[in-house]
Amino acid sequence: VQLQASGGGLVQPGGSLRLSCLVSINISSINFMGWYRQAPGKQRELVATITIGGITNYADSVKGRYTISRDNLKSTMYLQMSSLKPEDTAVYYCRTNWNSRVYWGQGTLVTVSS
C-alpha cells in the first residue's frame, strides 16, 4: 500500500490550502484514515481522522478550520484547511491502517507565513 500526499506549499496567514492523499488500493473498505502533522522540533500529532462511515474527529487546534473528507471512487483522502495560522506550519502526513498494518505517506510541507 502506498500513500501519495500532495498540495502543500507556502500560504499567507488567513489563507487556505487543500491537501490530497492518493492511496494505491481501493479505500472503500478501509475503516481508518487520517492526517497528522509534525512541526519543526515537535512530535508528530494527530490532525484529523475519518472512518469508513464518514465519522470525523479533529484536534482541538484545528476544529472549525479544517475539514477531512474521502472520495472512495478516487481512492483519495482530502484535508481542506482554512484560516491558516503560522502555528499550522508543519509537514503533513496521511496515514491509513490496512490488514493490521500502518501505512504513511511521504509528507507534504505546509508553510504559513507572510
N, C-alpha and C positions, 0 to 999 in steps of 0.2 A: 504494500500500500504506500503510495506516495502522495504527499500533500504539497501543493504549489501555492504559496501566498504571494499576493501582489497588491499594488495600489498605494503603497506608501509614498511619502515624499515630504517636501517642505511646504508648510502652510502657515499662514499668519494666525495669531490668536483670534478666536471667534469664527474661524473658518471651518470647512467640512472636508471630509475625505471618506471614500468607501473602499474598504479592503475586501479582497476576494480570496477564497481558498478553494482551489480546484483539486478534487480528490480523484485518484486514478481508478477507483472502483465505484460501482453503483452504491450510493449512500442511502437509498430508500429504506434499507433495513438496519442502518447504523443508528443506534439509540443516542449515544452521547457525542456531541461535537462542541468545541469551544474555542475561544480566543483567549490568549494570555499575552502578557507583555513583560518586558524586562528593561527597566531604565538603567542608565549607567550607574554602576556601584550598588545596585539594589538586586534583590532576589526577584525571580520570575513570579508574577502574581496573576491570579485569575481575573479576567475582564468580564467575560460573558459566556454563558453556555446555552445550548438549545437541545431539546430532546426530539426524538422521532415524532412525538405528538405535538411538537411546537411549543412546549413549555420552556420559558426562558428564565434566566437568572442573571443578575448583574451585580458587579461590585458596587458598593455604595458610591464610590468616587465617580462612577460614570452613569449612574441611574438618571434617566431623563435626558441624557445627551447622546447615548449610544443605542443602536438597535441591531440586534443579531437576527439573522434570518438564514434560511436554507432553501435551495431550489433542487429538489431531488432529481428532476429531469436533466439538469445540467451538472449534477454531482458537484455542486458548488455551495459553499457557505459564505455569507457576507457579514461585514461589520460596517454599518453606517455610523460615522462619527460626526457630530456637530458640536458647535460651541466649544471648539478645542481650546485647551489651555496649555501653557508651556509645560506644566507638570504631566501632560499626556505624552510628552516626548519619550519614546521607547522603541525598542524592536518588538514588533507584534508577531506572535506565533499562533498558528492554528494547530489544533490537536483533535484527534479522534481516537476512540477505543474500538478495536475490532478483533474478534476472536481472542479475547483476553490479553491483547497486546495494546500498547500505547504507541501511537504514531504522531510525529511532529512535522510541521512544515519547516522550511528553512528560515523563516522570519522575513519581515519587511519593515524597514525603518520609517518611522513617523517622527518628523521634527516640527515642533510648533514654535515658531519664533518670528519676531518682527524684524 
